[in-house]
Amino acid sequence: MRTRYILFLICSFLIFRIAVVHSQTDKPLELWAPIPEWAYGYDSQPQLGDKPPIPTPGNRALQSGEDAKELSRPLTLEGSSATFSRQEIRHAQDVIDWFPEDYPPMAEIIKYGPEALRGGEPDWACGSCHLPNGKGRPSNAPVAGLSAEYMIQQLYDFRKGLRYSADPRKPNTPNMIRMARAMTEEEIKKSAEFWAAVPWTRRYNVIEADLIPKMYLNPNNNMFFTVGTEPTEPLAGRIIESPIDTYQVDYLRNPRTGFNVYVPVGSLAKGEELVTTGGGKTIQCNICHGQDLNGLDMVPPIAGRSPSYVMRQLYDFRQGTRNGISSQLMKPTVANLSIEDMTNIASYLASIIPSSSGGT
């Protein structure tokens, strides 16, 4: 514990030095680089006046072209003893628990959400978006293996409005703010303890490429899905996460299915230099995030995590939309990083196989 405290002090001092050295060269936030829209699940830049859709509980009404018999047909998944209908799966507020053996008994707040626990309308539960195993999707956070202390602090930051998205269109953040404000102190504690106890395992197949298969962006879940197999679409400096098996991820919501991660050619080597040495622009990540990048107490693990999520956080820190206590240490570390630098960092971190679940 004493060693971790000393490392934290060293980290804070080095970041302070960087902030002092570069404070005169920092550009105004409003004039900085265009937003990496692909990391937020969009293919265009946000416009003045853009707002996220108002979160509303889903309904089970038939949609155009849907067949009631097909929706009610029981579906199974290899390796699972559970059975769900398509109607249950497509109802976004339900927690589709295919593999309960992959994690400890699910806390009620994870399974039902705060509104439903108090007799209100069915609402998004923690496990419906982050998935029961905490691995999440490119459009939201991978929360498995984060320390309980870190998770509690983030929920408080959401509750206080200190953490929100740099892209005003993204619905996740206002939904998290609303959920955090509706949760009791005990529910916040239990949710954080649950995610901390769920082991984190990497599920990304990282591929450097100039051309990738044609992608379809689903506006309903802000995810990219592969169309065909031939590499015909320029990656053009982006990172694209796409399910290895679209049917498993999108139709069955299989939480064990992995993702192909297409990253720019050369980004892994460039990212490794920035992460391990700072590249003359920042400090090396392991000073704060631990030697193996699996986190230290209130500092989260970053090895083998979703590159879309990592990219959003780096950009949000740079834009000033993350303002919690721990965020103050990150702001000067990203002050001199370009969009390309951040992309390289996120690419390299996604390629690392964590040495442990991290965060606890």
C-alpha positions as CSV (number, residue, x, y, z in Angstrom):
1,M,0.0,0.0,0.0
2,R,2.9,2.4,0.9
3,T,4.5,1.6,-2.5
4,R,1.3,2.4,-4.4
5,Y,1.0,5.7,-2.5
6,I,4.6,6.7,-3.4
7,L,3.9,5.9,-7.0
8,F,0.8,8.0,-7.0
9,L,2.8,11.0,-5.6
10,I,5.5,10.5,-8.2
11,C,2.8,10.3,-10.9
12,S,1.1,13.5,-9.7
13,F,4.5,15.4,-9.6
14,L,5.4,14.4,-13.1
15,I,2.0,15.3,-14.5
16,F,2.3,18.7,-12.7
17,R,5.7,19.3,-14.4
18,I,4.2,18.5,-17.8
19,A,1.3,20.9,-17.2
20,V,3.7,23.7,-16.3
21,V,6.0,23.1,-19.3
22,H,3.2,23.0,-21.8
23,S,0.6,25.4,-20.5
24,Q,1.7,28.2,-22.8
25,T,1.5,26.1,-26.0
26,D,-2.0,24.5,-25.3
27,K,-4.6,25.5,-28.0
28,P,-8.0,26.6,-26.9
29,L,-10.3,23.6,-26.7
30,E,-12.8,25.0,-29.1
31,L,-10.1,25.2,-31.8
32,W,-8.6,21.8,-31.3
33,A,-8.8,18.9,-33.8
34,P,-12.2,17.6,-35.1
35,I,-13.8,14.9,-33.0
36,P,-12.9,11.3,-33.8
37,E,-16.5,10.6,-34.7
38,W,-15.8,6.8,-35.3
39,A,-14.9,6.4,-31.6
40,Y,-18.4,7.7,-30.6
41,G,-20.2,5.5,-33.1
42,Y,-20.9,8.1,-35.8
43,D,-19.6,8.7,-39.3
44,S,-20.0,12.5,-39.3
45,Q,-19.1,15.4,-37.1
46,P,-21.5,16.8,-34.5
47,Q,-23.3,20.0,-35.4
48,L,-24.4,22.9,-33.4
49,G,-27.6,22.1,-31.5
50,D,-27.2,18.3,-31.7
51,K,-28.6,16.5,-28.7
52,P,-28.9,12.8,-27.7
53,P,-32.2,11.0,-28.1
54,I,-34.3,11.1,-25.0
55,P,-33.9,7.7,-23.3
56,T,-37.2,5.9,-23.0
57,P,-37.9,2.3,-21.9
58,G,-38.4,-0.1,-24.9
59,N,-41.6,-1.7,-25.8
60,R,-42.5,-5.2,-27.0
61,A,-44.9,-4.0,-29.8
62,L,-44.5,-5.6,-33.2
63,Q,-42.5,-3.5,-35.6
64,S,-43.0,-3.4,-39.4
65,G,-42.1,-6.6,-41.0
66,E,-41.8,-8.6,-37.8
67,D,-43.5,-11.9,-37.3
68,A,-45.1,-12.7,-33.9
69,K,-44.4,-16.4,-34.2
70,E,-40.7,-15.9,-35.1
71,L,-40.3,-13.4,-32.2
72,S,-41.6,-15.9,-29.7
73,R,-39.6,-18.8,-31.0
74,P,-37.2,-20.1,-28.3
75,L,-33.5,-19.6,-29.1
76,T,-30.5,-21.3,-27.6
77,L,-26.8,-20.7,-27.6
78,E,-24.0,-23.3,-27.8
79,G,-22.5,-23.8,-24.3
80,S,-25.5,-22.3,-22.5
81,S,-28.4,-24.0,-20.8
82,A,-30.5,-20.8,-21.1
83,T,-33.4,-20.1,-23.5
84,F,-34.6,-16.7,-24.7
85,S,-37.0,-15.6,-27.4
86,R,-36.1,-13.0,-30.0
87,Q,-38.7,-10.7,-28.4
88,E,-36.8,-10.9,-25.1
89,I,-33.4,-10.4,-26.7
90,R,-34.4,-7.4,-28.8
91,H,-36.0,-5.7,-25.8
92,A,-33.0,-3.7,-24.9
93,Q,-33.8,-3.2,-21.2
94,D,-33.7,-7.0,-20.5
95,V,-30.5,-8.5,-19.2
96,I,-29.9,-11.6,-21.4
97,D,-28.0,-13.9,-19.0
98,W,-26.7,-16.7,-21.3
99,F,-23.7,-17.6,-19.0
100,P,-24.4,-16.9,-15.3
101,E,-21.4,-19.2,-14.5
102,D,-19.0,-16.5,-15.9
103,Y,-19.5,-14.1,-12.9
104,P,-20.7,-14.0,-9.3
105,P,-24.4,-13.9,-8.5
106,M,-25.8,-10.8,-10.1
107,A,-26.8,-7.9,-7.8
108,E,-30.4,-6.8,-8.3
109,I,-29.3,-3.3,-9.5
110,I,-27.3,-5.0,-12.2
111,K,-30.2,-7.1,-13.3
112,Y,-33.1,-4.7,-13.0
113,G,-32.0,-1.1,-12.7
114,P,-33.0,1.5,-10.1
115,E,-36.5,2.4,-11.5
116,A,-37.7,-1.2,-11.8
117,L,-36.5,-2.0,-8.3
118,R,-38.7,0.8,-6.9
119,G,-41.8,-0.3,-8.8
120,G,-41.4,2.0,-11.8
121,E,-41.4,1.3,-15.5
122,P,-38.8,-1.2,-16.8
123,D,-35.6,0.7,-17.4
124,W,-32.1,0.0,-18.6
125,A,-30.3,-2.2,-16.1
126,C,-26.5,-2.0,-15.7
127,G,-26.2,-5.5,-17.3
128,S,-28.3,-4.7,-20.3
129,C,-25.8,-2.2,-21.7
130,H,-22.5,-3.3,-20.1
131,L,-23.6,-7.0,-20.6
132,P,-23.7,-9.4,-17.6
133,N,-20.0,-10.2,-17.9
134,G,-19.1,-6.5,-17.9
135,K,-17.3,-6.6,-21.3
136,G,-19.7,-4.1,-22.9
137,R,-19.7,-3.1,-26.5
138,P,-17.7,-0.5,-28.5
139,S,-20.5,2.0,-27.8
140,N,-20.2,1.7,-24.0
141,A,-17.7,1.0,-21.2
142,P,-16.0,-2.3,-20.4
143,V,-16.5,-2.3,-16.6
144,A,-15.4,-5.8,-15.6
145,G,-12.3,-5.9,-13.4
146,L,-12.4,-2.2,-12.5
147,S,-11.8,-1.5,-8.8
148,A,-14.9,-0.9,-6.7
149,E,-13.3,2.4,-5.4
150,Y,-12.9,3.7,-9.0
151,M,-16.4,2.7,-10.0
152,I,-18.0,4.4,-7.1
153,Q,-16.1,7.6,-7.9
154,Q,-17.2,7.5,-11.5
155,L,-20.8,7.1,-10.5
156,Y,-20.5,10.1,-8.2
157,D,-18.9,12.0,-11.1
158,F,-21.9,11.2,-13.3
159,R,-24.3,12.1,-10.5
160,K,-22.7,15.5,-10.1
161,G,-22.6,16.2,-13.8
162,L,-18.8,16.2,-13.8
163,R,-18.5,13.5,-16.5
164,Y,-20.3,13.8,-19.9
165,S,-19.5,13.1,-23.6
166,A,-17.6,15.5,-25.9
167,D,-20.0,14.4,-28.6
168,P,-23.5,15.8,-27.8
169,R,-25.3,13.2,-29.8
170,K,-24.1,10.2,-27.7
171,P,-27.0,8.9,-25.5
172,N,-24.9,6.8,-23.1
173,T,-23.7,9.6,-20.9
174,P,-27.0,11.3,-20.1
175,N,-28.4,7.9,-19.5
176,M,-25.6,7.2,-17.0
177,I,-26.2,10.5,-15.3
178,R,-29.9,9.8,-14.9
179,M,-29.2,6.3,-13.6
180,A,-26.5,7.4,-11.1
181,R,-28.9,10.0,-9.7
182,A,-31.6,7.4,-9.3
183,M,-29.3,4.9,-7.5
184,T,-29.1,4.7,-3.7
185,E,-25.7,4.7,-1.9
186,E,-26.1,1.0,-1.3
187,E,-26.9,0.3,-5.0
188,I,-23.8,2.2,-6.1
189,K,-21.7,0.2,-3.7
190,K,-23.2,-3.2,-4.7
191,S,-22.9,-2.4,-8.4
192,A,-19.3,-1.4,-8.0
193,E,-18.5,-4.5,-5.9
194,F,-20.1,-6.8,-8.5
195,W,-18.1,-5.4,-11.5
196,A,-14.9,-5.5,-9.4
197,A,-15.4,-9.2,-8.8
198,V,-16.0,-10.1,-12.5
199,P,-12.7,-11.1,-14.2
200,W,-11.5,-9.1,-17.2
201,T,-10.3,-11.0,-20.3
202,R,-9.3,-9.5,-23.6
203,R,-11.5,-10.4,-26.6
204,Y,-10.0,-8.3,-29.4
205,N,-8.3,-9.5,-32.6
206,V,-6.2,-6.4,-33.5
207,I,-5.4,-6.1,-37.2
208,E,-3.3,-3.4,-38.8
209,A,-4.8,-2.5,-42.2
210,D,-5.1,0.2,-44.9
211,L,-8.2,-1.4,-46.3
212,I,-11.0,-3.1,-44.4
213,P,-14.2,-4.9,-45.3
214,K,-17.1,-2.5,-46.1
215,M,-18.8,-1.4,-42.8
216,Y,-22.4,-0.6,-42.0
217,L,-23.0,1.7,-39.1
218,N,-26.1,0.8,-37.1
219,P,-27.7,4.0,-35.8
220,N,-29.7,2.0,-33.2
221,N,-26.6,0.9,-31.2
222,N,-23.8,3.0,-32.7
223,M,-21.9,-0.1,-33.8
224,F,-20.0,-0.9,-37.0
225,F,-21.0,-4.2,-38.7
226,T,-19.1,-5.9,-41.5
227,V,-20.7,-6.1,-44.9
228,G,-18.9,-8.8,-47.0
229,T,-15.3,-10.0,-46.5
230,E,-13.2,-8.3,-49.1
231,P,-11.1,-5.3,-47.9
232,T,-12.4,-2.5,-50.0
233,E,-13.0,0.4,-47.6
234,P,-10.1,2.7,-46.6
235,L,-9.6,2.7,-42.9
236,A,-8.3,6.3,-43.2
237,G,-6.8,6.7,-39.7
238,R,-9.7,5.3,-37.8
239,I,-10.1,2.4,-35.4
240,I,-13.0,0.2,-36.3
241,E,-14.4,-2.4,-33.9
242,S,-16.6,-4.9,-35.6
243,P,-18.0,-8.2,-34.3
244,I,-16.3,-11.4,-35.5
245,D,-19.8,-12.8,-35.7
246,T,-22.6,-10.3,-36.2
247,Y,-25.4,-12.8,-35.7
248,Q,-24.0,-13.8,-32.3
249,V,-23.4,-10.2,-31.1
250,D,-26.4,-8.3,-32.6
251,Y,-29.1,-11.0,-32.8
252,L,-28.4,-13.2,-29.8
253,R,-26.4,-10.7,-27.7
254,N,-23.8,-13.4,-26.9
255,P,-21.4,-11.7,-24.4
256,R,-18.6,-14.1,-25.1
257,T,-18.2,-13.2,-28.8
258,G,-15.1,-11.2,-29.7
259,F,-14.4,-8.3,-32.0
260,N,-12.1,-7.6,-34.9
261,V,-10.3,-4.3,-34.3
262,Y,-8.9,-2.7,-37.4
263,V,-6.1,-0.2,-36.7
264,P,-3.9,2.0,-38.9
265,V,-0.7,0.4,-40.3
266,G,2.2,1.3,-38.0
267,S,-0.1,2.3,-35.1
268,L,1.0,-0.5,-32.8
269,A,4.7,0.4,-32.8
270,K,4.0,4.1,-32.5
271,G,1.5,3.5,-29.7
272,E,3.9,1.2,-27.9
273,E,6.5,4.0,-27.9
274,L,4.0,6.5,-26.5
275,V,2.7,4.1,-23.8
276,T,6.1,2.9,-22.7
277,T,8.3,6.0,-22.9
278,G,5.9,9.0,-23.4
279,G,7.5,9.7,-26.8
280,G,8.6,13.1,-25.6
281,K,5.0,14.3,-25.4
282,T,3.7,12.8,-22.2
283,I,4.7,10.4,-19.4
284,Q,4.7,6.6,-19.7
285,C,1.4,5.1,-18.8
286,N,2.7,2.5,-16.3
287,I,3.7,5.2,-13.8
288,C,0.1,5.7,-12.9
289,H,-1.7,2.6,-14.3
290,G,0.8,0.1,-12.9
291,Q,3.7,-1.8,-14.3
292,D,1.5,-4.2,-16.2
293,L,-1.2,-1.5,-17.0
294,N,-3.7,-3.4,-14.9
295,G,-4.5,-0.4,-12.7
296,L,-3.6,0.7,-9.2
297,D,-6.5,1.3,-6.7
298,M,-8.3,4.5,-8.0
299,V,-6.3,4.4,-11.3
300,P,-8.1,2.0,-13.8
301,P,-6.6,-0.8,-15.8
302,I,-6.1,0.0,-19.5
303,A,-4.5,-3.1,-20.9
304,G,-6.6,-5.0,-23.4
305,R,-9.5,-2.6,-23.2
306,S,-11.9,-1.4,-25.9
307,P,-10.0,1.0,-28.2
308,S,-13.1,2.9,-29.0
309,Y,-13.8,3.5,-25.3
310,V,-10.1,4.4,-24.6
311,M,-10.2,6.9,-27.5
312,R,-13.4,8.5,-26.3
313,Q,-11.9,9.0,-22.8
314,L,-8.6,10.5,-24.1
315,Y,-10.6,12.9,-26.3
316,D,-13.0,13.7,-23.5
317,F,-10.1,14.5,-21.1
318,R,-8.6,16.8,-23.8
319,Q,-12.0,18.5,-24.4
320,G,-12.6,19.0,-20.7
321,T,-15.8,17.0,-20.5
322,R,-14.4,14.7,-17.8
323,N,-13.9,16.8,-14.6
324,G,-13.8,14.4,-11.7
325,I,-11.0,14.4,-9.1
326,S,-9.0,11.7,-10.9
327,S,-9.5,13.4,-14.2
328,Q,-7.3,16.3,-13.2
329,L,-4.3,14.0,-13.4
330,M,-5.1,13.0,-17.0
331,K,-5.7,16.4,-18.5
332,P,-2.1,17.5,-18.7
333,T,-1.0,14.0,-19.9
334,V,-3.1,14.4,-23.1
335,A,-2.5,18.1,-23.6
336,N,0.2,17.5,-26.3
337,L,-1.3,14.4,-27.9
338,S,-2.7,14.7,-31.4
339,I,-5.7,12.6,-32.6
340,E,-3.2,10.3,-34.3
341,D,-1.2,9.9,-31.1
342,M,-4.4,9.0,-29.2
343,T,-5.4,6.6,-32.0
344,N,-1.9,4.9,-31.8
345,I,-2.2,4.6,-28.0
346,A,-5.7,3.1,-28.1
347,S,-4.6,0.7,-30.8
348,Y,-1.6,-0.6,-28.8
349,L,-3.4,-0.9,-25.5
350,A,-6.1,-3.0,-27.2
351,S,-3.4,-5.4,-28.4
352,I,-2.0,-6.2,-25.0
353,I,-3.1,-9.4,-23.3
354,P,-3.7,-8.5,-19.6
355,S,-1.6,-10.5,-17.1
356,S,-4.5,-10.5,-14.7
357,S,-8.1,-9.3,-14.4
358,G,-6.8,-6.0,-13.1
359,G,-8.3,-3.2,-11.1
360,T,-8.8,-5.1,-7.8
